[in-house]
Every structure is written in C-alpha cells, then in structure tokens.
Amino acid sequence: MKHVLIISPSFPPLNTADCHRVRLSVPFFEEFGWKPTVLMVNPELNESSKDPLLVETVPDEIEVIQVGAMNPKWTRKVGLGSLGIRALPYMKKAGDKLLRRGDIDLVYFSTTMFPVTILGARWKRKFKVPYIIDMQDPWHDDYHLTRPKSERPKKFWFSHRLNKTLEPRAMRRVDGIISVSDKYSKTLQDRYSNIRPEMCDTIPFGASSRDFELLDRVTLDNEAFDPNDGMVHVVNTGSAGGHTMRFSFTVIFTALKKGLETNPELFERIRMHFLGTTYAPNGTGANTVLPIAEKCGVGEYVHEQPDRLPYFNALKVLKDAAMLVIPGLDDPAYTASKLFPYILTRKQILAVIHEGSSVVRMLDETRGGDCVPFNSDMDLDELATRAMKCWEEILGRLPASPDTNWEAIEPHTAREMTRRQVECFERVLLASAN
C-alpha cells in the first residue's frame, strides 16, 4: 500500500472550511490503496473555532500527528497571526522526521494556510518525494487591488507581497495541482511554465451523507432562531461576508424589499440569518452583511452573527431552516464548498451566483435548488426583480422539498472525490518514476 503524507494544519476538531477536503477523504483512501498520515497543528495553538463532533467523522485508525506553532498570544503582539507562518518551522521539523523514514511516497498539501506549501520544494529536493498542492482558494491574486481600501483585508499590503514572494517557491517544483475551480489552475498554468494542463485536476468538495447520519444521532440546540415560531427562516452559514459578496447580497436584499412592497403577505414572515460571516476569531468580527441589508431598507428582517458556528451546529440550523440562500462572488471561478451539504438538507435553495460559476451547472444538473445567475454587465434592479420572482415561487412551494435528482449527486460523493484525488496521486508517481 502506498503512503501519502497530508499536510492539513487545520484538522478536526478544528472547524475551518479548508479542513473538510481531507476530513471527507480519509475514510476512503485505504480503499483505493493509499495509507494516509495527516500532519496538523495542535488545536490549542489554532485560533479557529472548534467542533469536537468532527473528530467522530475521522476513523480511529487514521494516523494524525500534531505539531506545534508559535503561540498567537505572543506573535499577535508583533502583528503576526497567520497559522501558516506560525507553524512553518514545526511542520518542517515533523515532516523531515517522517520523510527520513523512507516510507512516504507522496506529500499532499490540502490547506489554505499556503505558506506551509513552500516545504514541498524542500522535501522534494532533500528526500526525492513528489508533492501536490490543493488550491481551495487563490493564493496570490490581485482581486483586492480592484476593491476600495476599506474593503481590503487587514494587513493586505503585507499579505499581498508575502504571497507574491512565496507562491513561486512552492509552484516551480510542484508535481500536481488539485483545485476546486478550473480558473485557479489555469491562472497557475499562465503564471508558471512548469505547470501544464495534464498536471491539473479540478475536483470539488464531495457530498457526505455520513455527516447527516451523525447529526441525527445527537441532540444539538439551535440558538439562532425558533423553527416553530411561524416565521419563514432563511439561512446562510459561513459565507465570507459583505465585503467580498456585496453585489449578490445587494441583489438578495433588494429582492426582499421588492417582495415586501408587492406581496407583503408572503414576504413579511421572512427572517434571514447569516451566521459565521467572518474568519476573525470569535468575538472579534464585525457585521458586514447587516449594513448592506439596512442600506437596502430590510435590516429588521436580517440577523447577522459574525462568529462561526461549530460545524454540526451549523448543519442543525440548516436543517431547521425553511429555506437556504447562497450568495456568490462576482467571479466566475467562485465555487460554493457548502453546496452539497446544502443540497443534502433537502431544503429549498435560492442561489445568486455568477453565471460562469460551476454552482449554476451543479444546481441545474441535480435540481437541488433555484439559481439567479448574474454577470457584471447586468442591471442590479432587473436582477433583483428576477430574484424576487424566483423567491416568490419558492415560498409558494414551501414546505415541500426540491425534486432533487439524487442519481446526479452520485458522481459528487466524498468517496468519488477521493477516488479522483487518488488518480492524481497515481499519475504523479508514474511521472516522477519516468
């Protein structure tokens, strides 16, 4: 059996978006002939939120090794919070020790803590082991240069320059790229001559019914709303907030305003909940969605909680909702990692997504929800009217579930996505041997 070393600084019990690729895959790797060893950071040194239930989704036999990191209590005093940087020397030491044993066939970086990926080139040079990088988000890009300074992340000037420096060090010796969007790998192909199309695979996050089976076995509170209060609760969890999705949020809230004006009996019962709208440590994030709702005149119908919910509490809230909403970036490369969990809730879905996003195609193929596609040239008021009419149709169908094509979900299960990752692993090993 071949052996893959997976670098995933955030891993259960951590509740981060970038841990779920590995979490959903590790139960299936051995079935496809690969033994996984996961290298993660000690959860006590990771500032992200946690959900102990996530540990129950990882088989006991999976080897998970925890490493240290510089303590954020001290590093934040000098302005350093990035886990990827804080953990880098500890990942290097632990990886050196494991690779020195000689039984690791491949290193797989699956994380958005991108600075740790520069270790791939070192390990390839020192131990002759190939490596793959999983691009769940863009690393170095100029997206925020096009945004007003007020909408840029904190310390953008530093992170932008750091990313521009580190990305080439990781990419110029990489053996394979897995990404959630064709655009991410195409950008890297254009930027680095060594990255060729045959080295790249686009693999979305898989759908896991196991999570919902576990949810059904536990009792969790819904602290966001009372599902039995007669209101129509519309929920979104984990979107990156109003700065990056301002256009789609504006479409959604303008649609709500139009619905309240034209069909108040139907729309006045709506209560919208946006939960986990920031990546900031709990208790430190600011509202970014509610101000947009207030500007659109519907603030009283919108509740925002910047703090992230534990993963299974978020699933509980989704299952208690009357319907779900998915806002998207004004970027065709955007893929909603939460799409399949949303579909598995069997709730009605309203998505306002760029027409080039794979989400539009997925919703169409699976019949898992309704979509209002947009592009940058469309009139906002016209889009909002379309979204309002779509919303009106959904409300008229409640409480019925969507007529989902479950056969169309099968190619997108966690097991199938793991098989596709393994195909990439095998191709990289074969190329490295030649």
Buried (B, 14 or more C-beta within 10 A) or exposed (E): EBBBBBBBBBBBBBBBBBBBBBBBBBBBBBEBEBBBBBBBBEBEBBBBBBBEBBBBBBEEEBBBEBBBBBEBEEBEEEEBBBBBBBBBBBBBEBBBEBBEEEEBBBBBBBBBBBBBBBBBBBBBEEBEBBBBBBBBBBBBBEEBEEBEEEBBEEEBEEBBEBBEEBBBBBBEBBBBBBBBBBBBBBBBBEEBEEBEEEBBBBBBBBBBEEBBEBBEEEEBEBEBBEBEEEBBBBBBBBBBBBBBBBBBBBBBBBBBBBBBEEBEEBBEBBBBBBBBBBBBBBEEBEBBBBBBBBEBBBBEBBBBBBBBBBBBBBBBBBBBBBBBBBBBBBBBBBBBBBBBBBBBBEBBBBBBBBEBBBBBEBBBEBBBBBBBBBEEEBEEEEBBBBBBBBBBEBBEEEEEEBEBEEEBBEEBBBBBBBBBBBEBBBBBBEEBEE
